[in-house]
Amino acid sequence: MATTIFVWGLAVVFYFSKIPEISDSDMQEQMDSMETLVKSGDKPLIKQYRLFLAVWAQFMYVGAEGSFLFSIS
């Protein structure tokens, strides 16, 4: 019940708040600034070792968590 009241209250706040509009020129400016950032670190997928390490770490974490929960029950 408290969560429902909180969410409805938050919806009312967002409904009445003044949120600025984003123009096409703002979006183009953002895209131009992001292109320079992406191009500076752009590598082939095989050289993205951090991605592979992150996937491996997540796999090991879920496996360890699953084996721990399995050993408890």
C-alpha positions, -999 to 999 in steps of 0.1 A, spaced: 0 0 0 28 24 9 46 16 -24 15 23 -44 10 57 -27 47 66 -32 45 57 -69 13 77 -74 28 106 -56 59 104 -77 38 103 -109 20 135 -97 53 152 -91 66 143 -126 33 153 -142 34 189 -127 72 194 -130 87 215 -157 109 192 -177 129 209 -205 124 198 -241 153 184 -260 157 199 -294 171 183 -325 202 206 -324 208 194 -288 206 158 -299 230 164 -328 254 181 -305 253 151 -282 259 127 -311 288 147 -323 305 147 -289 298 109 -285 313 100 -319 347 114 -309 346 94 -276 336 61 -294 362 65 -321 390 70 -297 384 36 -280 371 17 -310 388 -17 -312 378 -50 -328 357 -72 -305 385 -98 -301 406 -71 -285 380 -60 -260 395 -81 -232 376 -62 -205 343 -74 -220 355 -110 -219 368 -107 -183 335 -91 -172 315 -119 -188 337 -145 -172 335 -129 -138 297 -127 -140 296 -164 -150 318 -174 -121 298 -153 -97 264 -168 -107 280 -203 -106 294 -197 -71 261 -183 -59 242 -212 -73 265 -238 -58 263 -220 -24 225 -220 -25 225 -256 -36 248 -266 -7 226 -249 19 194 -267 9 
